[in-house]
Amino acid sequence: MTMKDAVGRFVRDGDLVVMEGFTHLIPFAAGHEIIRQERRDLTLARLTPDLIYDQLIAAGCVKKMIFSWAGNPGVGPLHAFRRAVEKGTPRPLEIEEYTHFGMVLRFMAGASNLPFLPTRNYPGTDLTSVNPLFKKVRSPYSDEELWCVPPIHPDVTIVHAQRADEDGNTQVWGLYGVQKEAAFASRKVIVTVEEVVPASVIRSDPNRTIIPGIIVSAVVPEPFGAHPSFVQGAYDRDNDFYVAWDAISREEAGLRKYLDEWVHGVPDRTAYTKKMAARREALQADRQMCEPVNYGF
Amino acid sequence: MADYTTSELMVSRAAKELRNGDVVFVGIGVPSLAVNLAYRMHAPDLCMIYESGAVGCVPTRLPISIGDPCLVTGSLAVVPMLDVFNLYLQGGKIDVGFLGGAQVDRFGNINSTVIGDYRKPKVRLPGSGGACEIAALAKKVVITIANSKRTLPEKVDFVTSPGYLRGGRERESLGLKGGPELVITDMGVYHFDPETREMVLESLHPGVTLETIRENTGWPVKSAPSLKETPPPTAEEIRIVRDELDPQGIFLRKGAQG
């Protein structure tokens, strides 16, 4: 399926949408398509909103954000996020805030069909007093009281991966982040991949499959679809872009200009990639192959 | 005396907190440099874990973020973040965590969420990330931060990551173990009084006076009876940091403070 069709069919106005990937495999191409199709009133959840949610906020797609760390990793603040929270532009942004552990547990509770998950974390932090969804429970086996978080059930989760087969059996190597839990928590799952491979490739190395085709609604071949984030074994993080984003996004006008040129100004990721051919070349990953293993019996 | 920057002094001091065999939760900037320095100097069996899920990392370039692909290549394991927090951190396997923040108060509580009121923030900061759980669940925590009235107020605007809360036994009474062990600033090094749990100055960096510290700290800070001078980095430590760890000066020559 094309990105245009997948977003058109499975992402609706007002949806709770998750685009995961912890620094690695961030589905930027999908985010850009959501901006192009002008989705509105989305609730976005993600541990680290990163540049992708900063762009969606600036484009006016977002009503609410559920998150745990809203910065430009290794660079500084997210300016569009800060403007929305501090000044309410382009529209006020409702926030619901956790920590990384809390977000991971919310996805796991959703994926496991449980009403909550407890943790030893959170005594003493002020986060529990500004977010009423943190609640305490007493252990039925001891006197211990533990803080809990509720499940999250996204309408749609979008993840990017190195490869999948046509049925959406999806393989990832390198940092896993929380993609598996987010996908299992979600009503619909869109997988975008560097490469669609024959099922025989997946079956040759089943331990590497993190998302099974049985929960996937759409598979989108989208090489370079995670740029400016990275894909282990394919391309490095475009750190110059993360640094440049600070200046691009500092004023609303600069950010608007970026979206006009690189999102609205291109029809799809193929055109974006062509426009960025030299960068892509420079970011190409080195080869470092693993030892094959024997799956025989 | 070898010429060195304050950041290099902080890196060298932080590295001395690490023992061989420690399992360390690493952050970017001064913490990353300190851990890599300790690994090369005196702790070859140290195990680096990043919250992105890379375990036993041997980065061949300076990691730009906690999810840098160089942390994966050659590592001992890559695990889902659920495992990082559930099994490694909550499971009690992390000996030392490094934290920074916008504010640290006299009882070692850290704010990285908001300056001013949460609902009407003067400055909205990134938030906890994994900091709250590291502060709550690591066996000990080392904090690095600039030394000023703004960054070291008597009370933080928002407790993102718990230290000793209001001091004394409050942290233990809530079921939390561990706690901050050391605060390393650009002016001195502080430990925590075992009874009151208040930050106490234990050493001054070369050239810094007690008066300067008092002018730049948000409460009348106490100093240890045996106030020492922080040992400057050795020539070998400076060589490793400059030639091997941060040859482009990404974190250290531009005045970054972690």
Interface residues (C-beta under 8 A of the other chain):
Chain A: F22 T23 H24 L47 T48 F67 S68 W69 A70 G71 P73 G74 P77 L78 F81 R82 V85 E86 E97 Y98 T99 H100 F101 V104 L105 M108 T119 R120 N121 Y122 P123 G124 T125 D126 L127 V130 E144 E145 W173 G174 L175 Y176 G177 V178 K180 E181 F230 Q232 D236 R237 N239 A285 Q288
Chain B: I28 E51 S52 G53 A54 I64 S65 I66 G67 D68 P69 V72 T73 V78 V79 P80 M81 L82 F85 L89 Q90 N109 T113 Y118 R119 P121 V123 R124 L125 P126 G127 S128 G129 G130 A131 C132 E133 A136 L137 F158 V159 T160 S161 P162 L165 E170 R171 L174 G175 L176
